[in-house]
Amino acid sequence: MERVDVPLDEIVDIIAVGRGVGLWGDVVITLKNKEKIEMRSLPNFKDVEAHIKKYMGTADPEFAQI
């Protein structure tokens, strides 16, 4: 397992996809520098997605093109 710390204002997009009948899911986070971070098999992926969306930065139109 690898740990990466990312300031929430560096996040411009988040995508969460449920797996296992929705009991867990995968999350992909896109940063302002266009890097992507994957988190797999999260049991509370919808809560994680909601928290990040609440506090993440706003996307510059240049970065919004994923």
Backbone bond lengths (Angstrom), bond angles and torsions (degrees), N, CA, C in turn:
res aa  C-N    CA-C-N  psi(-1)  N-CA   C-N-CA  omega(-1)  CA-C   N-CA-C  phi
1 M - - - 1.439 - - 1.524 108.47 -
2 E 1.313 115.77 136.70 1.456 121.83 -179.31 1.524 108.74 -115.64
3 R 1.315 116.64 141.34 1.450 120.86 179.18 1.526 109.03 -109.61
4 V 1.336 115.13 134.23 1.458 121.76 177.06 1.524 107.29 -132.73
5 D 1.317 117.05 127.12 1.465 121.58 176.75 1.522 108.73 -97.99
6 V 1.337 116.32 127.89 1.459 121.94 -178.28 1.523 108.47 -131.59
7 P 1.340 117.91 125.33 1.470 119.40 174.20 1.529 109.73 -63.33
8 L 1.310 116.78 137.50 1.464 120.50 -177.28 1.527 112.46 -60.57
9 D 1.334 118.04 -29.72 1.462 119.02 -179.52 1.529 112.88 -74.38
10 E 1.336 118.01 -7.33 1.466 121.89 175.50 1.531 111.96 -87.38
11 I 1.329 117.43 -10.12 1.466 122.10 -177.81 1.521 109.60 -87.13
12 V 1.335 116.56 129.71 1.466 120.49 179.39 1.525 112.77 -114.04
13 D 1.332 118.14 -15.19 1.459 120.12 178.68 1.524 109.71 -157.92
14 I 1.331 114.78 150.81 1.460 120.48 176.11 1.518 108.34 -142.84
15 I 1.314 115.11 136.98 1.465 121.65 177.80 1.522 107.24 -127.74
16 A 1.327 116.47 128.61 1.464 121.58 177.97 1.523 108.76 -120.94
17 V 1.324 116.18 132.55 1.461 122.27 -179.00 1.522 108.10 -126.67
18 G 1.325 115.57 124.99 1.455 120.69 -180.00 1.521 112.26 -76.39
19 R 1.319 115.17 148.02 1.464 122.21 174.90 1.526 107.75 -138.31
20 G 1.308 116.33 167.86 1.456 119.41 175.95 1.513 113.19 58.38
21 V 1.314 117.14 49.13 1.467 124.09 -179.30 1.534 110.98 59.40
22 G 1.325 116.63 29.33 1.454 121.88 177.14 1.520 114.70 80.91
23 L 1.320 118.28 6.93 1.455 120.31 179.61 1.521 112.81 -77.08
24 W 1.318 117.26 -23.62 1.459 122.44 174.64 1.514 107.75 -149.37
25 G 1.317 117.04 170.65 1.456 119.31 -177.93 1.511 112.48 -161.07
26 D 1.325 113.63 173.94 1.458 122.32 178.90 1.522 108.50 -109.88
27 V 1.323 115.86 147.32 1.462 122.24 -179.49 1.522 108.48 -129.52
28 V 1.342 116.40 134.75 1.458 122.28 173.67 1.523 107.63 -119.43
29 I 1.317 115.90 126.18 1.460 122.80 -179.53 1.520 108.05 -111.27
30 T 1.339 116.38 132.34 1.466 121.43 176.40 1.526 108.58 -107.02
31 L 1.318 115.29 131.36 1.460 121.70 -179.19 1.529 111.04 -97.61
32 K 1.329 116.15 167.83 1.468 121.16 179.65 1.517 113.07 -59.27
33 N 1.324 117.22 -30.70 1.465 120.40 -180.00 1.535 111.68 -86.72
34 K 1.334 116.41 13.38 1.470 126.05 176.50 1.526 113.81 71.82
35 E 1.312 117.72 9.03 1.463 120.02 172.83 1.517 108.52 -74.93
36 K 1.331 115.54 152.31 1.461 121.06 178.40 1.518 109.34 -120.03
37 I 1.316 115.06 141.32 1.453 122.16 177.79 1.525 107.37 -120.33
38 E 1.328 116.45 129.18 1.466 121.61 179.32 1.518 109.84 -106.65
39 M 1.320 115.12 136.98 1.463 121.36 171.56 1.520 105.69 -124.92
40 R 1.312 116.68 124.81 1.460 120.66 -173.79 1.522 112.23 -113.01
41 S 1.311 113.82 148.26 1.471 123.12 174.44 1.525 113.08 56.29
42 L 1.333 116.16 48.04 1.465 120.63 176.46 1.523 109.43 -84.47
43 P 1.339 118.37 128.20 1.464 119.81 -179.24 1.533 113.21 -70.23
44 N 1.312 118.38 -30.38 1.470 121.79 -178.21 1.528 110.23 -116.52
45 F 1.325 116.61 48.18 1.460 121.61 -171.78 1.523 112.93 -62.79
46 K 1.323 119.19 -32.95 1.476 121.25 179.23 1.526 111.13 -69.09
47 D 1.325 117.45 -36.88 1.467 120.96 176.32 1.522 110.64 -66.49
48 V 1.323 116.23 -41.17 1.469 121.27 177.75 1.527 109.63 -62.06
49 E 1.338 116.67 -46.16 1.463 120.86 179.22 1.528 110.99 -60.14
50 A 1.331 117.74 -45.77 1.465 121.26 -179.28 1.527 111.40 -62.88
51 H 1.332 117.52 -41.90 1.469 121.20 179.87 1.530 110.78 -63.95
52 I 1.313 116.88 -45.78 1.468 120.19 -179.06 1.515 110.76 -65.59
53 K 1.339 118.14 -43.03 1.467 120.71 179.23 1.529 111.69 -61.80
54 K 1.311 116.70 -33.81 1.465 120.97 -179.63 1.531 111.51 -66.46
55 Y 1.326 116.87 -36.75 1.463 120.60 -172.75 1.521 115.89 -111.94
56 M 1.322 118.65 -3.04 1.463 119.57 -175.92 1.523 111.72 -71.71
57 G 1.321 115.42 162.52 1.461 121.45 178.42 1.508 111.37 -71.17
58 T 1.307 115.47 173.94 1.461 119.71 177.81 1.533 108.99 -94.93
59 A 1.295 115.72 144.64 1.458 120.51 -176.33 1.515 110.84 -82.33
60 D 1.300 115.58 131.66 1.447 122.48 168.80 1.527 106.07 -72.35
61 P 1.330 119.70 139.51 1.470 119.43 -178.43 1.539 113.33 -52.29
62 E 1.314 117.23 -30.42 1.464 121.21 178.03 1.536 110.36 -64.11
63 F 1.330 116.79 -38.37 1.455 120.88 -177.45 1.525 112.57 -86.80
64 A 1.313 117.83 -16.20 1.462 121.42 -176.55 1.527 111.92 -73.04
65 Q 1.317 118.32 -12.82 1.461 121.26 179.55 1.518 108.37 -84.02
66 I 1.316 115.15 99.60 1.464 120.54 -176.33 1.510 110.01 -100.49
